[in-house]
Amino acid sequence: MELVGAMQDPNAGLPRQNTTVEGKEAKNCFKGDDVTEWLMSWSFVANKEDAIRLAASLLQDGYIQSVTSDKDGETGFGNSDQKIYRFSKLKLDTVGKSPFDSSSDESDGDLSSGNGKVLDALAKESKANVLKHGFLIKRGHVRHNWKTRMFVLKKDPPHMLYYKGSKQDEKPLGVISLERSRVELVVSGKEDSEVKNKSRTNLFKIITYKGDNYILQANSGEELDEWVRAIQSPQTYFAK
């Protein structure tokens, strides 16, 4: 399941920590509020109510299990959920083998994703060539829908691969050439803005030398600055 794979990503996924519940140590746990806040921060949902419904469905379907005993019989998420949860081990095993739907041949509506053999070759390059990786929300080229993707920035030559899932050994959906490209910040909500929805923040745009535009959204202002700095100067970029 794509969403659960994103939630487990070690860099941009749901923060987890070990805690003590009823005198016993529980590893890799999180609070209910952490789930709903994460879903909203990555724009998987539009509001808190939708986040609660989605989190409750993950609980019902067995992807998430409660660590705290529910003395009152409550099994869903509430507006302020401080109960402790973790990912189900059985579901984790399944997701670990195939965290994203590999049967999909979706291309994000990207007309310049590149030749399949080129993508495979780029994806197999040494991991030493990786400068930065993490989740960004990408606007589709055709339908202008927004989807969370894993991006991997590489140098020599500078380019970005993006994946449907968090595993870099799967086939990328596309590649963005960064040679002779430029990066611009995007302010949403203005009359002349390319993004009318003013709730979309931390936006930037990559314009390739061929004139292709890629509009991306970072999770925070700090992440936005990191990505822009890395893309603009891939040969001299050093991650913090």
Sine and cosine of phi, psi and omega as CSV:
sin_phi,cos_phi,sin_psi,cos_psi,sin_omega,cos_omega
0.00,0.00,0.82,-0.58,-0.11,-0.99
-0.85,0.52,-0.71,0.70,-0.05,-1.00
-0.88,0.48,-0.72,0.69,-0.03,-1.00
-0.90,0.43,-0.62,0.79,0.07,-1.00
-0.87,0.49,-0.65,0.76,0.03,-1.00
-0.92,0.40,-0.63,0.78,0.00,-1.00
-0.90,0.44,-0.47,0.88,-0.03,-1.00
-1.00,-0.02,-0.04,1.00,-0.03,-1.00
-0.86,0.51,0.75,-0.66,-0.09,-1.00
-0.93,0.37,-0.34,0.94,-0.04,-1.00
-0.99,-0.16,-0.72,0.69,-0.09,-1.00
-0.89,-0.46,0.11,0.99,-0.06,-1.00
-0.99,0.14,-0.22,-0.98,-0.04,-1.00
-0.93,0.36,0.81,-0.58,0.03,-1.00
-0.89,0.45,0.71,-0.70,0.00,-1.00
-0.77,-0.64,0.46,-0.89,0.02,-1.00
-0.46,-0.89,0.36,-0.93,0.06,-1.00
-0.99,0.14,0.60,-0.80,-0.02,-1.00
-0.54,-0.84,0.16,-0.99,0.03,-1.00
-0.94,-0.33,0.83,-0.56,-0.01,-1.00
-0.83,-0.56,0.88,-0.47,0.02,-1.00
0.80,0.60,0.67,0.75,0.07,-1.00
0.99,0.13,0.01,1.00,-0.02,-1.00
-0.86,-0.51,0.57,-0.82,0.02,-1.00
-0.97,0.23,0.75,-0.66,0.06,-1.00
-0.86,-0.51,0.80,-0.60,-0.09,-1.00
-0.99,-0.14,0.47,-0.88,0.10,-1.00
0.81,0.59,0.80,0.60,-0.05,-1.00
-0.97,-0.26,0.22,-0.97,0.04,-1.00
-0.42,-0.91,0.36,-0.93,0.02,-1.00
-1.00,0.02,0.37,-0.93,0.03,-1.00
-0.86,0.52,-0.63,0.77,0.03,-1.00
-0.89,0.45,-0.54,0.84,0.02,-1.00
-0.89,0.46,-0.61,0.80,-0.01,-1.00
-0.91,0.42,-0.78,0.63,-0.05,-1.00
-0.91,0.41,-0.61,0.79,0.02,-1.00
-0.92,0.40,-0.64,0.77,0.00,-1.00
-0.92,0.40,-0.68,0.74,0.02,-1.00
-0.86,0.51,-0.64,0.77,0.01,-1.00
-0.96,0.27,-0.62,0.79,-0.05,-1.00
-0.91,0.42,-0.50,0.87,0.02,-1.00
-0.99,-0.16,0.20,0.98,0.10,-0.99
0.87,0.49,0.49,0.87,0.15,-0.99
-0.95,0.30,-0.38,0.92,0.03,-1.00
-0.68,-0.73,0.29,-0.96,-0.06,-1.00
-1.00,-0.03,-0.43,0.90,-0.07,-1.00
-0.43,-0.90,0.04,-1.00,-0.08,-1.00
-0.91,0.42,-0.62,0.78,-0.01,-1.00
-0.88,0.48,-0.70,0.72,0.03,-1.00
-0.91,0.42,-0.59,0.80,0.02,-1.00
-0.90,0.44,-0.65,0.76,0.02,-1.00
-0.90,0.44,-0.69,0.73,0.00,-1.00
-0.90,0.44,-0.67,0.74,-0.02,-1.00
-0.92,0.38,-0.68,0.73,0.03,-1.00
-0.88,0.47,-0.65,0.76,0.02,-1.00
-0.90,0.44,-0.58,0.81,0.02,-1.00
-0.94,0.35,-0.58,0.82,0.07,-1.00
-0.90,0.43,-0.60,0.80,0.05,-1.00
-0.92,0.38,-0.71,0.70,-0.03,-1.00
-0.91,0.42,-0.60,0.80,-0.03,-1.00
-0.99,0.15,-0.07,1.00,0.10,-0.99
1.00,0.00,0.12,0.99,0.05,-1.00
-0.97,0.25,-0.49,0.87,0.04,-1.00
-0.86,-0.51,0.62,-0.78,0.07,-1.00
-0.78,-0.63,0.55,-0.84,0.00,-1.00
-0.98,0.19,0.72,-0.69,0.08,-1.00
-1.00,-0.04,-0.50,0.87,0.00,-1.00
-0.99,0.15,0.71,-0.71,0.05,-1.00
-0.94,0.33,0.72,-0.70,-0.03,-1.00
-1.00,-0.09,1.00,0.00,-0.04,-1.00
-0.92,0.38,-0.46,0.89,-0.02,-1.00
-1.00,-0.03,0.04,1.00,0.03,-1.00
0.99,0.14,0.02,1.00,-0.01,-1.00
-0.96,0.29,0.74,-0.68,-0.04,-1.00
-0.83,-0.56,0.00,1.00,-0.03,-1.00
-0.96,-0.29,-0.06,-1.00,0.03,-1.00
-1.00,-0.06,0.58,-0.81,0.03,-1.00
-0.90,-0.43,-0.08,-1.00,-0.01,-1.00
-0.92,0.39,-0.50,0.87,0.06,-1.00
-0.70,-0.71,1.00,-0.02,-0.12,-0.99
-0.97,-0.26,0.95,-0.30,0.02,-1.00
-0.98,-0.20,0.10,1.00,0.03,-1.00
-0.92,0.40,0.38,-0.93,-0.07,-1.00
-0.99,-0.16,0.71,-0.70,-0.01,-1.00
-0.76,-0.65,0.22,-0.98,0.18,-0.98
-0.45,-0.89,0.21,-0.98,0.04,-1.00
-0.96,0.28,0.61,-0.79,0.04,-1.00
-0.92,0.38,0.74,-0.67,-0.03,-1.00
-0.89,0.46,-0.66,0.75,0.00,-1.00
-0.89,0.46,-0.69,0.73,0.02,-1.00
-0.94,0.33,-0.55,0.84,0.04,-1.00
-0.88,0.47,-0.66,0.75,0.02,-1.00
-0.87,0.49,-0.67,0.75,0.00,-1.00
-0.92,0.39,-0.73,0.69,-0.02,-1.00
-0.92,0.40,-0.58,0.81,0.00,-1.00
-0.89,0.46,-0.55,0.84,0.01,-1.00
-0.97,0.24,-0.59,0.81,-0.03,-1.00
-0.47,-0.88,0.97,0.23,-0.13,-0.99
-0.93,0.36,-0.27,0.96,-0.01,-1.00
-0.72,-0.69,0.38,-0.92,-0.07,-1.00
-0.95,0.31,0.99,-0.12,-0.07,-1.00
-0.96,0.26,-0.16,0.99,-0.01,-1.00
-0.98,0.19,-0.23,0.97,-0.03,-1.00
-0.98,0.21,0.69,-0.73,0.05,-1.00
-0.94,-0.35,0.50,0.86,-0.08,-1.00
-0.91,0.42,0.60,-0.80,0.00,-1.00
-0.86,-0.51,0.28,0.96,0.01,-1.00
0.89,0.46,0.25,0.97,-0.08,-1.00
0.93,0.37,0.32,0.95,-0.05,-1.00
-1.00,0.05,0.92,-0.39,-0.08,-1.00
-0.98,0.20,-0.14,0.99,-0.03,-1.00
-0.82,-0.58,0.61,0.79,-0.03,-1.00
-0.93,0.37,-0.44,0.90,0.09,-1.00
0.95,-0.31,0.25,-0.97,0.01,-1.00
-0.94,0.35,0.62,-0.78,-0.06,-1.00
-0.85,0.52,-0.65,0.76,-0.01,-1.00
-0.92,0.40,-0.59,0.80,0.04,-1.00
-0.91,0.42,-0.69,0.72,0.01,-1.00
-0.87,0.49,-0.70,0.72,0.00,-1.00
-0.88,0.47,-0.67,0.74,-0.02,-1.00
-0.91,0.42,-0.69,0.72,0.01,-1.00
-0.90,0.43,-0.63,0.78,-0.03,-1.00
-0.92,0.39,-0.47,0.88,-0.05,-1.00
-1.00,0.06,0.00,1.00,0.02,-1.00
-0.88,0.48,0.34,-0.94,0.00,-1.00
-0.85,0.52,0.63,-0.77,0.03,-1.00
-0.93,0.37,-0.25,0.97,0.06,-1.00
-0.92,0.40,-0.30,0.95,0.00,-1.00
-0.99,0.11,-0.10,1.00,-0.05,-1.00
-0.99,0.15,0.80,-0.61,0.04,-1.00
-0.99,-0.11,-0.63,0.78,-0.07,-1.00
-0.36,-0.93,0.54,-0.84,0.11,-0.99
-0.53,-0.85,0.43,-0.90,-0.01,-1.00
0.27,-0.96,0.06,-1.00,-0.02,-1.00
-1.00,0.10,0.68,-0.74,0.19,-0.98
-0.72,-0.69,0.43,-0.90,0.09,-1.00
-0.99,-0.11,0.83,-0.55,-0.09,-1.00
-0.95,-0.31,0.71,-0.70,0.10,-0.99
-1.00,0.07,0.75,-0.66,-0.01,-1.00
-0.92,0.40,0.46,-0.89,-0.05,-1.00
-0.96,0.27,-0.59,0.81,-0.12,-0.99
-0.99,-0.14,-0.85,0.53,-0.08,-1.00
-1.00,0.06,-0.19,0.98,-0.02,-1.00
0.86,0.51,0.49,0.87,0.11,-0.99
-1.00,0.06,0.41,-0.91,-0.09,-1.00
-0.96,-0.28,0.76,-0.65,0.00,-1.00
-0.66,-0.75,0.63,-0.78,0.03,-1.00
-0.98,0.21,0.77,-0.63,-0.02,-1.00
-0.73,-0.68,0.49,-0.87,0.14,-0.99
-1.00,0.08,0.83,-0.57,0.01,-1.00
-0.94,-0.35,0.64,-0.76,0.04,-1.00
-0.81,-0.59,0.89,-0.46,-0.01,-1.00
-1.00,-0.09,0.81,-0.59,0.00,-1.00
-0.81,-0.58,0.31,-0.95,0.05,-1.00
-0.88,-0.48,0.13,-0.99,0.08,-1.00
0.83,0.56,0.92,0.39,-0.09,1.00
-0.99,0.11,0.36,-0.93,-0.01,-1.00
-0.94,0.35,0.80,-0.60,0.01,-1.00
-0.32,-0.95,0.28,-0.96,0.06,-1.00
-0.84,-0.55,0.78,-0.62,0.15,-0.99
-0.99,-0.16,0.57,-0.82,0.11,-0.99
-0.75,-0.66,0.59,-0.81,-0.15,-0.99
-0.83,-0.55,0.44,-0.90,0.09,-1.00
-0.95,0.30,-0.52,0.85,-0.02,-1.00
-0.88,-0.47,-0.16,-0.99,-0.06,-1.00
-1.00,-0.08,-0.07,1.00,-0.01,-1.00
-1.00,-0.05,0.84,-0.55,-0.05,-1.00
-0.99,0.17,-0.07,1.00,0.04,-1.00
-1.00,0.01,0.00,1.00,0.10,-1.00
-1.00,0.00,0.21,-0.98,-0.05,-1.00
-0.95,0.30,0.76,-0.65,0.02,-1.00
-0.92,0.40,0.44,-0.90,0.11,-0.99
-0.98,0.20,-0.49,0.87,-0.05,-1.00
-0.15,-0.99,0.12,-0.99,0.02,-1.00
-0.70,-0.72,0.63,-0.78,0.05,-1.00
-0.90,-0.44,0.90,-0.43,0.05,-1.00
-0.97,0.26,0.74,-0.67,-0.03,-1.00
-0.96,-0.26,-0.01,1.00,0.04,-1.00
-0.92,0.38,0.80,-0.60,-0.02,-1.00
0.85,0.53,0.44,0.90,0.05,-1.00
-1.00,-0.05,0.18,-0.98,0.10,-0.99
-0.68,-0.73,0.37,-0.93,-0.04,-1.00
-0.86,-0.51,0.71,-0.70,0.04,-1.00
-0.76,-0.65,0.60,-0.80,0.12,-0.99
-0.97,0.23,0.53,-0.84,-0.02,-1.00
-0.87,-0.49,0.81,-0.58,0.06,-1.00
-0.98,-0.22,0.86,-0.51,-0.06,-1.00
-1.00,0.08,0.30,-0.95,0.13,-0.99
1.00,0.03,-0.23,0.97,0.01,-1.00
-0.99,0.15,0.35,-0.94,-0.08,-1.00
-0.87,0.49,-0.61,0.79,-0.03,-1.00
-0.99,-0.14,0.18,0.98,-0.04,-1.00
-0.98,0.21,0.52,-0.85,0.07,-1.00
-0.96,0.28,-0.31,0.95,0.02,-1.00
-0.87,-0.49,0.93,-0.35,-0.09,-1.00
-0.99,0.16,-0.48,0.88,-0.04,-1.00
-0.95,0.30,0.95,-0.31,-0.09,-1.00
-0.95,0.31,-0.19,0.98,0.06,-1.00
-0.97,0.25,-0.22,0.97,0.07,-1.00
-0.99,0.17,0.90,-0.44,-0.01,-1.00
-0.83,-0.55,0.10,-0.99,0.01,-1.00
0.83,0.55,0.73,0.68,-0.05,-1.00
-0.99,-0.16,0.55,-0.84,0.16,-0.99
-0.54,-0.84,0.27,-0.96,-0.08,-1.00
-0.76,-0.65,0.71,-0.70,0.13,-0.99
-0.98,-0.22,0.81,-0.59,0.03,-1.00
-0.92,-0.40,0.92,-0.39,-0.04,-1.00
-0.98,0.22,0.21,-0.98,0.00,-1.00
-0.91,0.41,-0.32,0.95,0.06,-1.00
-1.00,0.08,-0.12,0.99,0.01,-1.00
1.00,-0.09,0.10,0.99,0.06,-1.00
-0.97,0.25,0.65,-0.76,-0.01,-1.00
-0.94,-0.35,0.72,-0.70,0.08,-1.00
-0.82,-0.57,0.91,-0.43,0.02,-1.00
-0.99,-0.17,0.81,-0.58,-0.11,-0.99
-0.78,-0.63,0.46,-0.89,0.01,-1.00
-0.82,-0.57,0.80,-0.60,0.07,-1.00
-1.00,-0.03,0.26,-0.97,-0.07,-1.00
-0.98,0.18,-0.35,0.94,-0.04,-1.00
-0.42,-0.91,0.21,-0.98,0.06,-1.00
-0.90,0.44,-0.58,0.81,0.02,-1.00
-0.91,0.41,-0.70,0.72,0.04,-1.00
-0.90,0.43,-0.62,0.78,0.05,-1.00
-0.85,0.53,-0.75,0.66,0.00,-1.00
-0.87,0.49,-0.65,0.76,-0.01,-1.00
-0.89,0.46,-0.73,0.69,-0.02,-1.00
-0.91,0.42,-0.70,0.71,-0.02,-1.00
-0.89,0.46,-0.69,0.73,0.00,-1.00
-0.89,0.46,-0.68,0.74,-0.02,-1.00
-0.92,0.38,-0.65,0.76,-0.03,-1.00
-0.95,0.32,-0.62,0.78,-0.04,-1.00
-0.95,0.31,-0.53,0.85,-0.04,-1.00
-0.71,-0.70,0.91,0.42,-0.08,-1.00
-0.90,0.43,-0.48,0.88,-0.05,-1.00
-0.97,0.23,-0.37,0.93,-0.04,-1.00
-0.90,-0.44,0.08,1.00,-0.07,-1.00
-0.97,0.25,0.69,-0.72,0.12,-0.99
-0.76,-0.65,0.85,-0.53,0.00,-1.00
-0.91,0.41,0.52,-0.85,0.02,-1.00
-0.94,0.34,0.00,0.00,0.00,0.00
